[in-house]
Amino acid sequence: MTTTPDTRPENRVLIFDTTLRDGEQSPGATMTHAEKLEIAELLDEMGVDIIEAGFPIASEGDFKAVSEIARQSKNATICGLARANYKDIDRCWEAVKHARSPRIHTFIGTSPLHRAIPNLTQDEMAQRIHDTVTHARNLCDNVQWSPMDATRTEWDYLARVVEIAIKAGATTINIPDTVGYTAPMESADLIRRLIAEVPGADEIIFATHCHNDLGMATANALAAVEGGARQIECTINGLGERAGNTALEEVVMALKVRHDILPWDTGIDTRKIMNISRRVATVSGFPVQFNKAIVGKNAFAHESGIHQDGMLKNAETFEIMRPEDVGLNATNIVLGKHSGRAALRSKLKELGFELADNQLNDVFVRFKELADRKKEVYDDDLIALVRQNEAVSDRLRLKSLKVVCGTEGPQHAEMTLTIDDAEKSVDATGDGPVDATFNAIKALFPHEARLQLYQVAAVTEGTDAQATVSVRLEEDGRIATGQSADTDTVVASAKAYINAVNRLLVRREKTAPNADVKGVGYLDAGE
């Protein structure tokens, strides 16, 4: 087997991206097979060292995605997650073994709260850790082990099981702050103490995996690096369960911008950050908040007069990094109805989108339609058009919609949908135009999904601005999010709802075998 050595120069920090595993565990963030392969390819191209491609035992779909990512990866180590049992580990190895550089990542919860779930004593758990890490190492030279909820595990027991895992053959020890409980000083001290006091700890790599429940994930990850960790586990846009994970773009740019006090390097091509950020936002259905560090819409925007004056005189007055460094176009060139395909292709390339000819043609048609309705088409308008073009399924398609509004009585929505290539029409009513539109979709395609979220945001300014609508649906525990943009808010709402329904249909088709294993007790992986 071929593996990548786990040793790196002291000033090198490995980037371990878990967008496709921990990120996808966010309710509603499930990605299709093709989307996972695309995101993995983008991560590989941008220089991510290790890609945690999924949880192979969770479903046949996860197994296939991890296997194909393992085969297609050109540079990154491909990692799969496995609980502390032989069945999980064997399945994980089957998925990653074809990678140029495979890794098995196995874990078990070690805090008092998590030990109670499988109902194991400390000694029983210690034995299981020894046996399962040994088993994984017999299959693969590159083994990572994680004591889930490490930051709430008693020090003596944490040190004991870390030593056991190292002696059993783990080459990377990951210390997860599973519930985002720790603080930067504690994060640094914990890593520093483990390296200093656990036998063999100076011969392996320590990793940090932080959650953002208290808003300190990035700070905790960087503190752990100061304490001696040389691998950061993170996700694009900070995607992840609850409040999310450490954001890749934040730790990478912090190390780049503040290299004077954080003298560690990564192998990330930061110019690719904006492109992958936008793509992950689209396929996950989780939009990036406007004031999000590095990748938010307002991260490089300046409105106050004092700020604008300073920027005009010297950009460094109010910007600590260049927009170009993260792949953002520094200027906001405006296209209009007279612009051609070449100009559109060039602009989209500047924005980080490389479209095939057929994709460009489709976007160009809708760009012309938008340009006829708007005086100026801005960068954010174009991004919204590209995202609108990225549907996950087309079983349901909006053919036509006419909404009749009045000051009295219910609103009417006359809709025609194409459902599995057959056209169906209906006239529905509701408490407002959007409610009537959603009722029309339900009438044409009956389902039990419950609306959890309806959110509208203007893409650009003005009364002719496109509206981006996000819709989240829940059905029998399955959650799916849809997005769309249009200058007509009701049309955008209809398309977003239909997009969410299409995503639910994809999720219905996914099968998850009963992979529960006695002594572990729960399937979902959470660090």
N, C-alpha and C positions, 0 to 999 in steps of 0.2 A: 504494500500500500504506500501511497505517497502522501506525506504530510508536510506542513510548514513548521519549522522549528518554533518553539514557544519562547525562545530567548530573543530579546531586542536590546539595542543600546539603551542606556539609562535615560536618555533624553527623549525616547520614543514612547508615545502613548498609543496603544491599539484602540481602534474604534470598532466596537461590537454593536451592530445595528439589529434591533429586535422588532422593527416595525411590522414585519410579516408574522410575528408570533405574539409578543405582548401587545403591540399596537393593534393587531387585528382582534384582540380580545375585548376591545372597547365595544360596548353594546351598540350595534348598528354599523360597525366598521368592517364587517366581513367583505372580503374581496373575492372576485371571481378568479378562476385558475389563470386565465390570460393576464389579468391585472397583476397577480402575484409574480408571474414570470417577468412582466415588464418592469415592475418596481425593483425586483432582484437585479435585473440587468442594469438599471440606472444606478443602483447602489454599488455594483461591481465597477462600473465605469468611473464613478466619482472617487474611488479609492478606499472604500470601506474594507477593513481588514477581515472581519468575521461577519457573516450574515446568518442570523438565526432565522432559518427559512420556515419554521413551523414546528408543529407538535405531531409527529407522524402517527401516533397511536390514536389520535382524536377522531379521525375519520379517514375514509379511503381518499377523499379529496385532498386532505392535508398531506397524506402520504405521497400521492402522485405529484403534488406541487413541489414538495421538498425534493423528491427524486429527480424531477426535471430541472429544478434549479441547480441541483448538484451537478448534473450533466452539462448544463449550459455555462456555468461560471468559468470565467477565464482567469481571474486573479484571486478573488476572496476565498477564505476558508468558509465552507458551508457547514453549518451546525444545525442539529435537530435537538429538540427537548425530549426528555424522558423522565418519568417518575422513577422512584427507587424500587424497581422490580425488573426481573429479567425480561418479561414480555415486552415492556415498554422499550427497554434498551435494545433488544434484538430488532424490534420494528424500526427503531431509530437508525440503527446501523444499516439495515436494509435500504433505507431511504438515502442516507448520505454517503454510502461507501463508494459510489461512482464519482464523487467529487475529486478534483485535482488535489484538494486538501480538505479531508473530512474531519468533523469534530462531533463527539457525543457530549451532550450537556445533560447531566442527571442531577436531580434535586430531591430534597425532603425537608419538611418544616421542622425546625429544631427548637423553637421557643416553647415555653410551657403550654401556651394556647394551641400551638400547632401540633405538639406531640400528643395532645389529647384527642386529635381527630382520628389517627389510626390506633389510638389507645396502646401505645408502646411505652415501655419503660426506657430510661436512659440507656441502659445496657442493651436492650433489644434493638433500639434504634442505632446504637453504635455498631452493633454487629451487622445490621442491614446495610449501613453505609459502607462498611468494609467489604461486604460481599458484592454489593452492586457496583461499586467503583472498580473493584478488581475485575468483575465480569466485563464492564465497559472497556477497561484497559486491555483485556485479552483480545478484544475485537478491534480496537482503534488506539493508535499511539497518542492521539490528541483528545484528552478527556477533561472536561470542565465539571466541577462539582459546586453546588450551591446549597448552603444551609438557609432555607427560606425563613424569613423573619429573623435574620441574624442579629439585627440591631436590638431585638427584644429577647435575645437568648442569653442565659446566664454566662458570664465570662468563662468560668471554669469549664462548663460543658462545651461552649463554642470552641475554645482552644483544644479541647480533647478531640472533638469530631473533625476539626480541621486537620489535626495531626494524623488521625486515622485515614482521612481521605488522601492526604499527601503520600503516606506510606503505601496505600493501596494503588497508587499510580496516577492520581490526578495531576495534570500539568498546569491547570489554571484553577484557582480557588476564587469563586465569586462571592462577595459579601453583599447580599441584598437588603436594602431598607424597604421591605415589602409594602409597608403601610405608610411610608413617608413620615416616620416618627422622629428620626434623628435630626441633629443639628450639625453644622459644619465642623465645629471643634470636636464633637464626639466622632464624627465620620473619620476625620484625620487620625485621631488618637487610636481608634479601633484598629485601623489598618496598620499603623505604626507599631502597636503593641503585638499584634499577631505576627508580624515579620520578625520582631525582636525576640519573642518568647517561645514560639512554636518551632520545634525541631524540623528542619528541612524547609522552612518557609522562605528562606533566602534563595532557594533553588527553583522556585516556581513563580508564576505570575499571579498577582492578586488583581481582582477586578472589582468594580463597584457598580451596583445596580440600584438606582434611587428612584423613588416615586415622589410626586409633587404635591402630596396632600396638604402640606404646610407652605407650599411655594418655595421650597429650598432645594429642589432636586439638582439644579445646576450647581448651586453653591456646594452642596454636599458631595457631588461627584468631583468637582475641582479640589475640594479639601482632601478627599480620599487620595487623589493623585499626589498632593503635597505630602500625604502620609506614606506614600510608597506604592500605591496602586498604579499599575501600568496598562490597565484596560478599562475603558469606560463603556458601559452598556447604555444605549440610548435609542431614541426613535426619531424619525422625521416629524417635525412640528410638535414634538413632545407627546405624540399620540400614545394612548395607553389607558389601562383601567382607571376608573375614578377620575382623579385630577391629572392623570397621565404620567409619563416617564421623563427622565432627563432628555431635553431636546438636543439632538445631534448638532443642529446649527448653532446653538448657544455655546456649548462647550468647545466646539471647534473654533468658532470665531473668538471666543474669550482667550483661548490659547494663542491664537494668531495675533490678536490686537494687543494683548497684554503680555507679550513674550518677555518683556523686561522683568516681570515678577513671576511669570509662569513659564519657565524655560523648557517647555516640552513641545515636541512636534508631533503632528499627525500626518498621515499620507493622503488627506482629503483634498481634492481639487475643489476649493470653495466656490469657484465660478459656476459650479453645477448645482449649488444649493437651491436657488430660486426655482429652477425647473422641476426638480424632484419634489420640492415643497408643494408646488401647485398641483403636481400630478397626484401626490398622496392625498391632498385635500379633496381632489375630485373623486378618486376611486373609493375613498373611505366615506365620503359624504360629510366629513367634518371640516367646515370652513375654518380658515385661520383668522383669529381675531385681529382687528385692524391694528391694535397697538402691541401685537406680539413682537418680541425682540427678534431682530434680524430679518424675518420673513413677512412681518405684518405689512399691510398696505401703507400704514403711516410711519413705518420705521425710518424712511428717508424722506418724509414729507415735512414741509415747514410752512406754517400759515401766519404766525405772528410777524408783525413788521420788523421787530428787532431781529428775529431769527432770519428773516428773508434778507435783510440788509447785510447781516454778518455773512450769510452764505454767498451773497453776490461778491463780497470783498475777498473772502477766503473760506472755502468749503469746510476747512478743518475747524472753523469757529464753532460749528454746531454738529459736525459729523466726525465720529472717531474712526470710521471705516469708509471706504469708497463703495458706492453702490455696485460698481463693476466687480468688486472682490467677491460678491455673493451671486453674481450672474444677473444683476438687475441693470436694465438699460438706464443710463444716467440722465438721458433726455426723454421728453415725452412728446415724440413726434405724432402729430395728429393726421390721420388719414380721412379721406372723404369719399363722396360718391364717384369722383372722377379717378380715383386710384385704381390701378390694375393689379393683376395677379402677382406680377413680379414685386411690386411695392409691398403687397400684403405678405408674400412669402418672406421677403427681407425683414419686414417688421416682426413677423412671428418668430423668425430665427433669432432676432435680437432679444426677444422675450423668452427664448429658451425652448421654442416649439419647433421641432423638425417634422413636418407633415409630408406624407406620401401624396402623390398627385391627386388621387381620388379624394383623400381627406381634404386637401387644399381646395379642390373644386367645390366640395360641399360647404366648407366654411366661407368660401368666396361668395357663393350665392346668397348665403344669409348675411354676409357682410354688406353686400349691395342693398339687400332689403333694409338692413338697419341704417345704412348711410342715407337712404331715401327718407327715412323717418327722423333722422338726427342731423343736425348741422355738422357736428364733428364727432368722429369716432376715436375714442382715447384708448390707451394701452389696456386699461382695465376692461373696457368694452370688448376688445379683441380676446382677452383671456377668457371672459365669460362666454364668448362665442365658441371658442375651442372646447371649453368644458361642456357646453351644451351638446357638442358633437360626440361626447364620449359616453354614450348610453351603455349600460351593462347588458341589456336585453331589449329585443324589439317585439315581444309578443303583443304588447299593447302600444299603439301609436295614436297620437292625436291627429285626426283628419280635419275637423273643423269645430269651432266653438263660437257661439253667439250668446251673449248675455244681455238680458233686458232688465234694466233697473228702474225703479220708481220710488217715489217718496212714501208710498203706502203699499201695504201687502207684501207678500213674499216676492223674491227675485227669481227670475227664470233663466235657466241655462239650457240652450239647445246644442247638443253635442253629438258628434259622430266620431267613433273610435274604430280603428282597424285592429281587430283582435284575432290573432293567428290567421292573418290575411283575409279575414271576412269583415265587412263593414257593418257596424251596428249603430243605430241612432236612438236618441231619447230626448225628451223635454222634461227637465227636473226643476224643482223649486227648492228654495232654501232661505235661511235667515241671512241674507247678504249674498253678493255675487260669488264669493269664494265658496261659501257653504253650498250654494246651488250647484256650482261646478263640481265639487267633491261628491255631492249626492248623485250627480249624473254619472260619474265614473263608477260609483257603487252600483247604480242601477244597471249599467251596461256590463259590468264585470263584478258580480256579487262576491263579497269576501267579508271576513270577520275582523280584519285588521283595525286596530284602534289608533287614532291620531294622537301621538304623544307630543309633537312639536310642530309648530307652524311659524316660520320666521321669515321676515322680508327685510332686505337691505338694499339700498341704492348702490349700484356699481360706480356711477359717476354722478356729477352734480347736474342740477337743472330739471325742469319739468319733463324733458324728453329722455331722462336717464333710464338706463336699463335697471330693472329690479331683479335681484338674485333672491330666489325663494328656496328655502330649505324645508323639507317635510320629513318627519320621522314617524314611521308606522310600527306597531307591535302586533304580532299575531302568534298566539300560543308560545310565547317566550322568544320568538324570533323577532329581531329588530332590524329594520332597514331604513336608510336615509336616502332621499332623493333631492337633487338640486337642479334648477334650471334658471335661465335668465331671459328676459324679454322686456321691451319697453312697455308692454301691457302686463300689469301685475297679475291679472286674472289668468292670462295665458301662461305666464311663468308658473303660477300656482298649479294649474292643471298639469303642465309638463313635469313639474317636480313631483307631484302626487303619483303620476303615472310611472315616473322613474323609480319611485320608492316601491310601487307595486311590482314592477319588473324585478327589482332586487329581491323582494320577498319570494317571488316565484323561483328565482335562482336558489334561494336558501331552502325552499321546500324540497328541491331536488337533491340537496346535499344529504347524504346519509351518514349518521354517526353510530357505529356499532357500540354495543354495551361493553366498553373496555374497562369497566371498574375492576379493580384488583383488590382482593381481600388484604387488609392491612394497610392500604393507602386510603381508600374510602372516598376519594373525589377525583373527578376527571380533569376539571379545568386547571390549567397551570397558572399559578400566580406567584410572582416573585415581588 
